[in-house]
């Protein structure tokens, strides 16, 4: 235990680019802390906006944010009022000029972060965890996923003893580097305690040498996805933890 490789970090620099794209000979620690502060603020500020990830780029005098969201209208607001307000808040937080770009996620069912957050919100709303997991899996496979794996852990259904419940449909090859595996974690704060949610989504294979720059990475992933079938086994299992 404790020696598992992160599916995204395993593929960085090969088929997936970084979420922070900048170079600094000085103030390295300050920039890393600032990136963490910005992401924490965005997660709290845009909790209902379907925010998946924030790509941060830096110039000597400016911070460029690219927000990948499934609900761009909520982020932008009427006439751009919300995005201007967000820019001013981030400017006061960092003391630097902020440029915000919005990128829409066309298929949120294939984004692991959005799927994990959606399941966590349903668990907080006291919806059955089995129903939430199976609905997410059905939606992802219907939208063209090669495979999806979901694991929840905690006091499921208010049970006295915590356990792990996991479902897998299709194939999720974690050791295949060319496989485009999206992974995310979320936490549901229920009245019985916290429930952890992990989601793995296999979106196909990326062949060749993709361009890892943040502006074209999403388009390159779509062009290089293989057109294979969605074969594989459907497996539902349960493991108990004492």
C-alpha positions, 0 to 999 in steps of 0.5 A: 500500500502507498506505492501507487503511481498517480495516473496523471503524473505518470503521463506528464510530459508524454501525452499530458501537459502541466497545469502550471506553465511557467519558469522562475529562477527566483521566487519559486516557492512564492509562485508555487504557494500563489498557484495553490492559493489561486486554485483553492480560491477558484474551487471555493468561488466557482463551486457551482460553476462546473470548474474542472481545472485551472491552467496557470501561465505567467509572464513577468507582469501578468498571470494568465488563467485558463478556466476549463468549465462545463458552465461558462455562462455562470463564470462569465455572468451577464455581460461579463460582470462575473468574470470582471468581478472574479478578475478584481478579486484575484488581483487583490489576492495576488497583487498582480494583473490577471487575465482570464480565459474561459474554455468550455468542456463539451462533454462533462460526462468524460471529465473525471473531476466533474464526475467525482464532484457530481457524485460527491454532491449527490452523496451529500444530498442523501442519494443512494451511492449505488444509484449515483455511481451507476448513473455516472458510469452509464452516462460516461459509456454513452458519451464514448468512454473506453472504460470507467472505474469509480470507488467510494469509501466511508460510512456508506448509507450511514453504516456503523463500519466504513467500507469500500465500494467499487464498480468498473465498466469497460477497460481502464489500463493504468499501465499503458502510457498512451492510454488517456486516463483522467483521474480525480478525487472528491470528498463528500461531507455527510452527516455520518462523516466524510466519504471519499470518491475516486474516478478513473476514466479511459478516454481512448489512446493518444498515438504519436507525439502530441503538442503539450502546450496548454492552448492546443492540448484539449484539441490534440487529445480529441484528434488522437483518440482511437476509434476502437470499440468499448469492449471489456467486462462489466464488473461490480464488486464490493470489498469490506474494510475492518 
